[in-house]
Amino acid sequence: VNGIEIYSMKIDSKVTSRFAHNIITSRAVNRGNVHKEVFFDVELPKTAFITNFSMTIDGVTYPGTIKEKEVAKKQYEKAVSKGQTAGLVKASGRKTEKFTVSVNIEAGSEVTFELTYEELLKRQFGKYEMFIKVKPKQLVKDFEIEVNIFEPQGISELEAEGTFITNDLQNIIKKTFSEKKGHLSFKPTLDQQRTCANCSQSVLDGDFTVRYDVKRTTLDNLQIVNGYFVHFFAPTNLPKLPKNVIFVIDISGSMSGREIEQTRQALLKILDDIKEDDFFNFILFGSEVHTWKDTLIKATPENLDEARKFVRSIDTEGMTNLHGGIMRGIDMLNAAHQGNLVPKRSASIIIMLTDGQPNVGISNTHDIQEHVKKAIEGRYTLYNLGFGYGVDYNFLEKMALENKGLARRIYPDSDAALQLQGFYDEVSNPMLTDVELNYPENEISDLTKNSFKHFYDGSEIVVAGRFIDNNQNSLTVDVRGEGANDALSYTTQQDAEQTAKAFQEQEYIFGDYIERLWAYLTIEQLLEKRIAATGEEKENLTAEALALSLKYMFVTPLTSMVVTKPETYDNQDGIADKPIEGIDIPYMCIVYAKLLFIVKLISIKPCFTPQLSYLYTTHPTWYTSVDGDPHFIISVPQKDDAICFNINENPGAVLNLINDPVTGITVNGELIGDKRANNNAKIQNTYFGKLGIANKHLDFKLTVTPEKITVQNGNEKTGLTWLDSVTLQQEGLSLIINRKKNLVLSMGSGASFVIVLHQVWKKHPLHQDFLGLYTLESDKLSEQTHGLLGQFFRPIDFTILEIHPGSDPKKPDATMIVKNKELTVTRGWQKDYRKDPKQGVDIPCWFVHNNGAGLIDGVHTDYIVSNLF
């Protein structure tokens, strides 16, 4: 392809006791006459940690090194400051995350890329699964996948399948297994890789999945090696526990259309799988909370038929009273247990599905978390399913983890109903509750999680730890759990000699695999605990996880891998970061459609707007804003920093914020002051009391005050209020009002804006309601854009020197070199109210004094205009 030939690609996997060590090696040669860029592009399972990477060019190896994220970032920024090209190595998909790196190589030169990653394979539905993404993007002369599995318990079954595997390719998959060893290989020839005879297109494009299970003669398996142990607990043939499950379903307006239809499909299929011993109910929340039945009811055939009729009738309405819905579910479970309506030996589960953020009743997510945790008190398991991208996933994940459950994102694709059903299948067969694996405290240190609310059929509990005495070679474990008929209680023992006998086949072992498995599991659980932690506890968890990540060389959310490329080629540094699932995405989805008819703005659509969510999440750090009194924040992403300044002007002044003569977009703001002058203040407080956004090419004007919103299209005017929740769309324009919170205006090919409403206490003696403005996708405006904000839509660079104490001991001063000027600046912070209009988030920034003098072009009075339009 373009003179670059990938002549070899090998994926070599060694799995020892469920812990997989994978090496991907790719070799390429530049057969062209000039230097060319070669890409190494691979997708990894999200649960994997990268542990090593290297490039070998013409016999010289250039390794990647794993460092603390902040240290890596400084090295990366240093490369940028020297004018070197720097690439950010980061991306993610539904099941995978992508590692990409590139290098320029001379004509005739060769390059070898080698990436190593490790993961603990999870057991689901009775099998361990290893997922390999196959996408070489061209025919490869020497392509091979080789998997070697070693399980001391013995292997009971082994299979492999691929989404791209045809009948012809099926015979190429070679597999063998006997006793403890399993081997699998897939090595297609060039002709077998072609989509058709003499084609240059490769059929190798999709997922290759290996599944296996182990023989189980006992309830568990304990292994001890070099001072570390791992304990696998997966009992079989236990009677299933009855379960009490409450489905708490979001039916707000944003769920209308495909989302609610897919939810109905999934619930109908789930009803087919509910056992007759189970108890269940449905709770629906929009603006109001509705229940199907007043109490949990048994899953008799008659009740299931009635439930199916109810599910088919579910429709959307109103806003998102999430707090009311989930609290009703908890109250119903409490009443069922207190009234002995459900079996004493049963598993109680709440499954909540939502696509938005709470905005009716109690809407503060921290308050909801506290109420839910206090109400559940560890008695039930909460699973939160976030539908689509408009949810506050961080909030859902924290709340689930605090209540012994987990969160799962449901992707808004055509198979969303199958995703919902698939999750239910994972938790539909509880076998035990309140499982505890107890180890002698005086013998063990650094134990991973050892108590579990539920054990589900087909899964596995894994506990690892290390001995206080490295020479200890035996261990006794007490196992406890509550089953359907009686309590499970037994003691198991193991010594190191038994493990050593099982592991005589040394070629299957990679290093200190149990120690690395312990480190992997410990880091994973520390990061999980960190999600719900705060303050000193969060700091301690972070420090512990970071230390282990660095010691065992794992790329985790706390570490990065610096990929240093050779100077003789392109002198380039890149950062490999592990993507984080729980991106906090603001609520952008219309929750209530008020029936309006506006000429030209004819599409009134109660639905989630993916485009706006994309704008908000893809550029979380590249924005400019003006808010408060009024303070301007200019994000400088290449510095991972910000510059801020205030404009002090009299009430009534209209400031030009953005003016783009090419797109025809202008934004102006009119200042208001406090209700009365504060004699103690040297300068009167002012805020934006009115904002005007115009697009002369669309003949469109938007006027916003804290009291009302006026949309003008040509000669047509429409008045709205902040009490409305609406979505208005026309070609090239989209307007969303999120009731009493914010307004989002997207100009299609131009920038998008968020206007935040700030409301003060009605009888406040001094302050008035005011507005804040945040810009998104500002790079879509032309290079001629100007204004107090608009001039910063182009990249700005600065250097900070001579940091020293200032007049405020908490805020040091420094010298800033910007636009070839030296300015005295102060380190401080300003409030960002995009996500929380009440409290805001403190954004650290360098404050430029005297109305931004030296930073803004000209002086601030140059930006005063005569009127809003």
TIZA-760899 format. One line per 3 residues: number of its first residue (from 1); their letters; for each residue x, y, z of C-alpha. Coordinates in steps of 0.2 Angstrom, whole numbers, always signed. Example, Ala and Ser with C-alpha at 12.3 -4.5 7.8 and 13.67 -1.06 7.14 Angstrom:
2
1) as) +62,-22,+39  +68,-5,+36
This chain:
869
1) vng) +0,+0,+0  +8,+16,-6  +25,+8,-7
4) iei) +24,+1,+11  +23,-18,+12  +18,-26,+29
7) ysm) +26,-43,+26  +24,-51,+43  +11,-49,+57
10) kid) +11,-62,+71  +0,-62,+87  +7,-73,+100
13) skv) -3,-77,+115  +2,-87,+131  -12,-90,+143
16) tsr) -7,-97,+160  -21,-99,+173  -32,-87,+164
19) fah) -19,-73,+164  -15,-69,+145  +2,-62,+139
22) nii) +0,-56,+121  +14,-50,+109  +9,-42,+93
25) tsr) +24,-41,+81  +22,-32,+64  +36,-30,+51
28) avn) +36,-18,+37  +47,-12,+23  +47,+4,+12
31) rgn) +49,-3,-5  +47,+15,-13  +60,+27,-19
34) vhk) +57,+40,-5  +54,+40,+13  +37,+35,+19
37) evf) +26,+35,+34  +23,+18,+42  +8,+15,+54
40) fdv) +7,+2,+67  -12,+2,+72  -19,-11,+83
43) elp) -35,-13,+94  -34,-20,+111  -47,-26,+124
46) kta) -52,-12,+135  -48,-23,+150  -30,-25,+145
49) fit) -15,-16,+151  -1,-12,+139  +16,-17,+147
52) nfs) +29,-15,+133  +32,-7,+116  +47,-5,+105
55) mti) +52,-1,+87  +67,-8,+78  +73,+1,+63
58) dgv) +87,-5,+53  +93,-16,+67  +92,-2,+81
61) typ) +78,-4,+94  +69,+11,+101  +59,+7,+116
64) gti) +44,+15,+124  +45,+19,+142  +31,+19,+155
67) kek) +30,+34,+166  +19,+44,+178  +6,+53,+167
70) eva) +12,+70,+172  +30,+66,+169  +26,+59,+152
73) kkq) +16,+74,+148  +30,+86,+152  +41,+76,+140
76) yek) +28,+76,+127  +26,+95,+129  +45,+98,+128
79) avs) +45,+89,+111  +31,+101,+105  +40,+116,+112
82) kgq) +55,+112,+101  +45,+111,+86  +45,+92,+85
85) tag) +30,+83,+78  +21,+75,+93  +7,+62,+91
88) lvk) -6,+58,+104  -8,+39,+104  -26,+37,+110
91) asg) -43,+31,+104  -57,+19,+109  -71,+8,+103
94) rkt) -86,-2,+110  -75,-17,+116  -58,-11,+112
97) ekf) -46,+4,+113  -34,+8,+99  -15,+9,+100
100) tvs) -8,+19,+85  +10,+24,+82  +19,+30,+66
103) vni) +36,+33,+60  +44,+39,+44  +57,+27,+37
106) eag) +69,+29,+23  +67,+20,+6  +72,+2,+7
109) sev) +72,+2,+26  +63,-10,+37  +54,-7,+54
112) tfe) +48,-20,+67  +35,-15,+79  +32,-25,+95
115) lty) +18,-22,+107  +15,-32,+123  -1,-32,+133
118) eel) -8,-42,+147  -26,-46,+154  -35,-57,+166
121) lkr) -48,-67,+156  -65,-66,+163  -77,-81,+164
124) qfg) -95,-77,+157  -108,-90,+153  -96,-104,+158
127) kye) -81,-99,+147  -66,-89,+147  -65,-77,+132
130) mfi) -50,-70,+123  -54,-56,+110  -42,-52,+96
133) kvk) -46,-38,+83  -39,-43,+66  -37,-29,+54
136) pkq) -20,-29,+44  -28,-17,+31  -18,-26,+17
139) lvk) -13,-44,+12  +1,-50,+23  +13,-63,+17
142) dfe) +17,-70,+34  +1,-69,+45  -1,-79,+60
145) iev) -11,-80,+76  -4,-93,+89  -12,-96,+106
148) nif) -5,-108,+119  -15,-111,+135  -9,-119,+151
151) epq) -22,-123,+165  -16,-134,+179  -35,-139,+182
154) gis) -35,-146,+164  -44,-139,+149  -62,-146,+146
157) ele) -66,-137,+130  -58,-125,+117  -65,-116,+102
160) aeg) -62,-102,+91  -72,-92,+79  -70,-76,+68
163) tfi) -83,-64,+61  -73,-65,+45  -71,-83,+45
166) tnd) -78,-91,+29  -80,-110,+26  -63,-110,+17
169) lqn) -55,-102,+31  -63,-112,+45  -51,-127,+40
172) iik) -36,-116,+43  -40,-114,+61  -30,-128,+70
175) ktf) -34,-133,+88  -28,-146,+100  -30,-149,+118
178) sek) -27,-162,+130  -25,-162,+149  -17,-146,+154
181) kgh) -12,-139,+137  -21,-131,+123  -15,-125,+106
184) lsf) -23,-115,+93  -16,-107,+77  -23,-98,+62
187) kpt) -11,-95,+47  -19,-91,+31  -9,-90,+15
190) ldq) -9,-74,+4  -22,-82,-8  -33,-87,+7
193) qrt) -33,-69,+13  -40,-62,-4  -58,-58,-5
196) can) -58,-65,-23  -45,-72,-35  -31,-60,-39
199) csq) -39,-47,-28  -28,-36,-17  -41,-33,-4
202) svl) -40,-44,+12  -54,-54,+20  -45,-52,+37
205) dgd) -56,-39,+44  -66,-42,+60  -65,-51,+77
208) ftv) -56,-67,+81  -62,-75,+98  -55,-89,+108
211) ryd) -66,-97,+121  -61,-111,+133  -66,-118,+150
214) vkr) -57,-129,+163  -61,-145,+171  -69,-143,+189
217) ttl) -68,-158,+201  -68,-146,+216  -77,-130,+220
220) dnl) -61,-120,+218  -43,-120,+214  -29,-113,+224
223) qiv) -11,-109,+216  +5,-104,+226  +21,-98,+217
226) ngy) +35,-88,+224  +26,-80,+239  +10,-76,+230
229) fvh) -6,-85,+228  -22,-84,+217  -38,-92,+222
232) ffa) -51,-96,+208  -69,-100,+215  -82,-106,+203
235) ptn) -94,-119,+210  -105,-128,+198  -121,-138,+200
238) lpk) -128,-128,+214  -147,-125,+215  -151,-107,+208
241) lpk) -157,-94,+220  -174,-86,+217  -171,-68,+213
244) nvi) -181,-52,+216  -178,-40,+202  -185,-22,+200
247) fvi) -183,-14,+183  -182,+5,+185  -184,+12,+167
250) dis) -182,+30,+161  -197,+35,+150  -192,+53,+148
253) gsm) -195,+62,+131  -177,+59,+126  -180,+40,+126
256) sgr) -194,+41,+112  -192,+33,+95  -179,+19,+93
259) eie) -173,+19,+111  -190,+15,+120  -194,+2,+106
262) qtr) -177,-7,+109  -181,-6,+128  -198,-14,+125
265) qal) -190,-28,+114  -177,-32,+127  -189,-32,+142
268) lki) -201,-44,+132  -186,-56,+129  -181,-54,+147
271) ldd) -199,-59,+153  -197,-75,+143  -182,-79,+154
274) ike) -188,-75,+171  -190,-91,+182  -207,-95,+190
277) ddf) -198,-94,+207  -193,-76,+204  -202,-60,+209
280) fnf) -202,-44,+199  -209,-27,+195  -207,-12,+184
283) ilf) -205,+6,+189  -206,+20,+176  -199,+37,+178
286) gse) -202,+53,+168  -208,+68,+176  -218,+57,+187
289) vht) -215,+40,+194  -226,+25,+189  -227,+7,+195
292) wkd) -234,-8,+186  -239,-16,+203  -239,-9,+221
295) tli) -228,-24,+226  -216,-37,+219  -226,-51,+212
298) kat) -222,-69,+208  -217,-73,+190  -232,-85,+187
301) pen) -237,-88,+168  -252,-77,+171  -242,-63,+179
304) lde) -229,-64,+165  -243,-62,+152  -250,-47,+160
307) ark) -232,-40,+161  -230,-42,+143  -245,-32,+139
310) fvr) -239,-18,+151  -222,-18,+143  -230,-16,+125
313) sid) -239,-1,+132  -224,+8,+139  -222,+25,+131
316) teg) -212,+41,+134  -217,+56,+143  -210,+71,+153
319) mtn) -193,+74,+161  -181,+64,+171  -186,+61,+189
322) lhg) -172,+48,+192  -171,+50,+211  -190,+47,+212
325) gim) -189,+31,+202  -174,+23,+210  -180,+27,+228
328) rgi) -197,+19,+224  -188,+3,+219  -178,+3,+235
331) dml) -194,+6,+245  -203,-8,+236  -189,-21,+240
334) naa) -188,-15,+258  -207,-18,+260  -206,-35,+251
337) hqg) -193,-41,+263  -200,-34,+279  -217,-41,+274
340) nlv) -210,-58,+270  -217,-57,+252  -201,-64,+245
343) pkr) -191,-79,+250  -178,-76,+264  -165,-85,+254
346) sas) -166,-75,+238  -155,-62,+228  -162,-44,+227
349) iii) -157,-34,+212  -161,-17,+205  -158,-14,+186
352) mlt) -159,+4,+181  -159,+10,+163  -158,+29,+159
355) dgq) -152,+39,+144  -151,+56,+153  -147,+66,+168
358) pnv) -159,+69,+183  -168,+86,+181  -184,+83,+191
361) gis) -186,+82,+210  -168,+80,+218  -157,+83,+203
364) nth) -140,+85,+212  -131,+69,+208  -120,+69,+224
367) diq) -136,+70,+235  -144,+56,+225  -129,+45,+228
370) ehv) -130,+48,+246  -149,+45,+247  -147,+29,+238
373) kka) -132,+22,+247  -141,+26,+264  -157,+18,+258
376) ieg) -149,+2,+251  -137,-1,+266  -128,-15,+257
379) ryt) -143,-26,+256  -146,-26,+237  -136,-24,+221
382) lyn) -138,-10,+210  -134,-11,+191  -135,+5,+181
385) lgf) -136,+4,+162  -132,+21,+153  -141,+21,+136
388) gyg) -132,+32,+123  -120,+46,+126  -131,+59,+135
391) vdy) -129,+51,+152  -118,+56,+166  -109,+40,+166
394) nfl) -97,+44,+180  -112,+47,+191  -120,+30,+186
397) ekm) -104,+21,+189  -100,+29,+206  -118,+25,+212
400) ale) -117,+7,+206  -100,+3,+214  -106,+11,+230
403) nkg) -120,-2,+230  -110,-18,+226  -115,-17,+207
406) lar) -108,-10,+191  -112,+2,+177  -113,-3,+159
409) riy) -114,+8,+144  -128,+3,+131  -122,+9,+114
412) pds) -136,+17,+104  -134,+5,+89  -146,-7,+80
415) daa) -142,-21,+93  -145,-11,+109  -160,-23,+113
418) lql) -147,-37,+112  -135,-28,+123  -149,-25,+137
421) qgf) -154,-43,+136  -136,-49,+136  -132,-39,+152
424) yde) -148,-47,+160  -142,-64,+155  -126,-61,+165
427) vsn) -135,-58,+181  -150,-69,+179  -144,-84,+188
430) pml) -138,-80,+205  -131,-96,+214  -125,-88,+230
433) tdv) -126,-72,+240  -114,-64,+253  -99,-74,+248
436) eln) -83,-72,+258  -66,-80,+256  -57,-78,+272
439) ype) -38,-80,+273  -27,-80,+289  -23,-62,+293
442) nei) -7,-66,+301  +0,-74,+285  -7,-63,+271
445) sdl) -4,-45,+266  -11,-35,+251  -26,-46,+248
448) tkn) -38,-41,+234  -56,-40,+236  -63,-56,+245
451) sfk) -81,-53,+249  -94,-53,+235  -113,-49,+236
454) hfy) -118,-62,+223  -110,-76,+213  -118,-79,+196
457) dgs) -119,-96,+187  -105,-97,+173  -94,-83,+181
460) eiv) -79,-85,+193  -73,-76,+208  -54,-73,+208
463) vag) -44,-67,+224  -25,-65,+225  -13,-60,+238
466) rfi) +5,-61,+244  +12,-70,+259  +20,-60,+273
469) dnn) +34,-73,+273  +40,-76,+255  +45,-94,+260
472) qns) +28,-99,+266  +22,-113,+255  +5,-118,+261
475) ltv) -12,-109,+264  -29,-113,+272  -45,-104,+266
478) dvr) -62,-103,+274  -76,-101,+261  -94,-95,+266
481) geg) -109,-91,+256  -128,-92,+257  -136,-104,+244
484) and) -154,-107,+239  -157,-121,+252  -143,-119,+265
487) als) -127,-110,+269  -111,-115,+260  -96,-117,+271
490) ytt) -80,-127,+269  -61,-126,+271  -49,-128,+257
493) qqd) -30,-131,+258  -15,-130,+246  +4,-130,+246
496) aeq) +17,-124,+234  +23,-141,+230  +6,-146,+222
499) tak) +7,-130,+211  +25,-134,+206  +20,-151,+200
502) afq) +6,-144,+189  +19,-132,+182  +33,-143,+176
505) eqe) +29,-138,+158  +40,-122,+159  +38,-117,+141
508) yif) +20,-112,+145  +25,-100,+159  +29,-82,+156
511) gdy) +39,-75,+171  +31,-72,+188  +13,-74,+181
514) ier) +4,-76,+198  +13,-60,+205  +8,-51,+189
517) lwa) -9,-57,+190  -10,-51,+208  -3,-34,+203
520) ylt) -16,-33,+188  -31,-37,+199  -25,-25,+213
523) ieq) -23,-10,+201  -40,-14,+193  -48,-14,+210
526) lle) -39,+1,+217  -44,+11,+201  -62,+5,+204
529) kri) -63,+10,+222  -55,+27,+217  -70,+31,+206
532) aat) -82,+32,+222  -68,+39,+234  -65,+57,+239
535) gee) -52,+67,+248  -38,+59,+257  -45,+41,+253
538) ken) -44,+45,+234  -27,+52,+236  -21,+36,+245
541) lta) -29,+24,+232  -21,+34,+218  -4,+34,+225
544) eal) -5,+15,+228  -12,+11,+211  +2,+23,+203
547) als) +16,+14,+212  +10,-3,+207  +7,+3,+189
550) lky) +25,+10,+188  +33,-6,+196  +25,-18,+185
553) mfv) +25,-7,+170  +7,-6,+166  -1,+8,+155
556) tpl) -16,+12,+166  -26,+29,+168  -12,+35,+180
559) tsm) +2,+31,+168  +7,+35,+150  +20,+27,+139
562) vvt) +32,+39,+130  +36,+33,+113  +52,+41,+107
565) kpe) +56,+40,+89  +73,+41,+82  +80,+58,+78
568) tyd) +87,+52,+61  +69,+49,+55  +57,+61,+62
571) nqd) +62,+66,+80  +45,+63,+87  +38,+59,+104
574) gia) +21,+52,+107  +10,+48,+122  +1,+31,+124
577) dkp) -13,+34,+137  -27,+22,+142  -44,+29,+138
580) ieg) -56,+31,+152  -74,+24,+150  -83,+36,+162
583) idi) -82,+52,+152  -93,+65,+161  -105,+70,+146
586) pym) -117,+85,+150  -135,+82,+148  -140,+88,+130
589) civ) -155,+78,+127  -172,+85,+125  -183,+79,+139
592) yak) -200,+87,+135  -207,+93,+119  -218,+108,+120
595) llf) -229,+108,+105  -223,+124,+95  -225,+128,+77
598) ivk) -212,+140,+71  -210,+145,+52  -193,+139,+46
601) lis) -189,+131,+63  -201,+117,+59  -193,+101,+65
604) ikp) -197,+100,+84  -189,+84,+89  -189,+76,+106
607) cft) -173,+66,+104  -155,+65,+109  -144,+76,+97
610) pql) -128,+66,+95  -119,+80,+86  -121,+91,+101
613) syl) -115,+78,+112  -100,+76,+101  -96,+94,+101
616) ytt) -96,+94,+120  -86,+78,+123  -73,+78,+109
619) hpt) -67,+96,+113  -68,+96,+132  -52,+107,+135
622) wyt) -53,+118,+119  -66,+131,+123  -67,+149,+127
625) svd) -80,+157,+139  -86,+172,+148  -95,+171,+164
628) gdp) -97,+179,+181  -92,+197,+184  -88,+195,+169
631) hfi) -72,+184,+169  -65,+177,+153  -57,+160,+152
634) isv) -46,+155,+137  -41,+137,+136  -24,+133,+130
637) pqk) -24,+114,+127  -6,+112,+121  -1,+119,+138
640) dda) -15,+109,+147  -18,+126,+155  -28,+142,+154
643) icf) -27,+161,+153  -40,+172,+161  -44,+190,+163
646) nin) -59,+202,+169  -67,+216,+160  -72,+230,+171
649) enp) -85,+242,+162  -100,+251,+167  -118,+243,+167
652) gav) -126,+246,+150  -110,+244,+140  -112,+231,+125
655) lnl) -96,+221,+122  -92,+213,+105  -87,+195,+110
658) ind) -87,+187,+93  -87,+194,+75  -84,+183,+60
661) pvt) -87,+192,+43  -85,+176,+33  -98,+165,+42
664) git) -109,+181,+47  -109,+176,+65  -108,+189,+78
667) vng) -110,+188,+97  -112,+203,+108  -116,+205,+127
670) eli) -124,+219,+137  -118,+221,+155  -130,+224,+170
673) gdk) -124,+229,+188  -130,+224,+205  -147,+231,+211
676) ran) -138,+244,+221  -120,+250,+222  -109,+242,+235
679) nna) -100,+256,+244  -86,+245,+250  -82,+239,+233
682) kiq) -69,+249,+223  -77,+243,+206  -95,+239,+204
685) nty) -99,+221,+200  -106,+218,+183  -113,+203,+173
688) fgk) -120,+199,+157  -139,+202,+158  -142,+200,+139
691) lgi) -134,+191,+125  -137,+192,+106  -131,+179,+93
694) ank) -134,+183,+75  -131,+174,+59  -134,+186,+44
697) hld) -132,+172,+31  -147,+163,+39  -156,+179,+43
700) fkl) -157,+173,+61  -156,+182,+78  -157,+175,+96
703) tvt) -159,+187,+111  -157,+179,+128  -160,+187,+145
706) pek) -162,+178,+162  -181,+181,+160  -184,+176,+141
709) itv) -178,+169,+125  -182,+177,+108  -180,+168,+92
712) qng) -181,+179,+76  -181,+171,+59  -183,+184,+46
715) nek) -198,+193,+51  -205,+179,+62  -202,+181,+81
718) tgl) -205,+168,+94  -204,+170,+113  -199,+156,+124
721) twl) -194,+155,+143  -182,+146,+153  -196,+135,+160
724) dsv) -197,+127,+142  -188,+111,+137  -188,+111,+118
727) tlq) -177,+106,+103  -179,+117,+88  -171,+112,+71
730) qeg) -169,+119,+54  -156,+116,+40  -140,+123,+47
733) lsl) -146,+127,+64  -151,+118,+80  -157,+126,+97
736) iin) -160,+116,+113  -166,+123,+129  -163,+113,+145
739) rkk) -176,+119,+157  -169,+132,+170  -151,+126,+166
742) nlv) -144,+131,+149  -147,+134,+131  -137,+126,+117
745) lsm) -136,+134,+99  -127,+125,+85  -124,+134,+69
748) gsg) -121,+119,+58  -105,+122,+49  -101,+136,+61
751) asf) -97,+136,+80  -109,+131,+94  -113,+140,+110
754) viv) -119,+136,+127  -128,+149,+137  -129,+145,+155
757) lhq) -143,+153,+166  -138,+159,+184  -152,+162,+196
760) vwk) -149,+170,+213  -161,+170,+227  -176,+181,+222
763) khp) -175,+192,+237  -157,+194,+236  -153,+212,+241
766) lhq) -139,+215,+230  -136,+202,+215  -147,+199,+200
769) dfl) -149,+184,+188  -136,+184,+174  -129,+173,+160
772) gly) -113,+164,+155  -107,+160,+137  -96,+145,+132
775) tle) -90,+142,+114  -88,+125,+106  -81,+120,+90
778) sdk) -74,+138,+88  -61,+131,+75  -76,+130,+63
781) lse) -76,+149,+62  -64,+158,+49  -47,+165,+53
784) qth) -54,+183,+52  -64,+180,+68  -61,+193,+81
787) gll) -69,+200,+97  -65,+199,+115  -67,+180,+114
790) gqf) -66,+177,+95  -47,+183,+94  -43,+168,+104
793) frp) -51,+155,+93  -33,+154,+85  -20,+145,+95
796) idf) -10,+156,+107  +6,+152,+115  +14,+158,+131
799) til) +29,+155,+142  +29,+157,+161  +45,+163,+170
802) eih) +51,+168,+187  +37,+161,+198  +37,+170,+215
805) pgs) +26,+175,+230  +13,+188,+226  +2,+199,+237
808) dpk) -9,+184,+241  +2,+170,+248  -10,+157,+240
811) kpd) -8,+165,+223  +10,+167,+216  +15,+179,+203
814) atm) +25,+176,+188  +31,+184,+171  +22,+178,+156
817) ivk) +29,+180,+138  +15,+181,+126  +14,+190,+109
820) nke) +32,+196,+112  +27,+205,+128  +31,+203,+146
823) ltv) +16,+203,+158  +15,+201,+176  +2,+188,+179
826) trg) -5,+179,+195  -9,+161,+197  -28,+159,+202
829) wqk) -44,+151,+196  -60,+155,+189  -77,+146,+189
832) dyr) -83,+135,+174  -101,+133,+175  -104,+122,+160
835) kdp) -109,+107,+170  -115,+114,+186  -123,+131,+185
838) kqg) -124,+133,+204  -107,+128,+211  -96,+128,+196
841) vdi) -79,+120,+194  -63,+129,+198  -52,+131,+183
844) pcw) -33,+135,+187  -27,+149,+176  -15,+163,+174
847) fvh) -24,+179,+177  -19,+194,+166  -23,+211,+175
850) nng) -29,+228,+169  -43,+222,+158  -32,+209,+149
853) agl) -20,+223,+144  -6,+216,+133  -15,+199,+130
856) idg) -30,+206,+120  -27,+216,+104  -29,+235,+107
859) vht) -38,+240,+123  -54,+234,+130  -64,+249,+126
862) dyi) -61,+245,+107  -74,+231,+109  -88,+242,+115
865) vsn) -102,+243,+102  -118,+253,+101  -131,+239,+102
868) lf) -134,+221,+104  -135,+218,+85
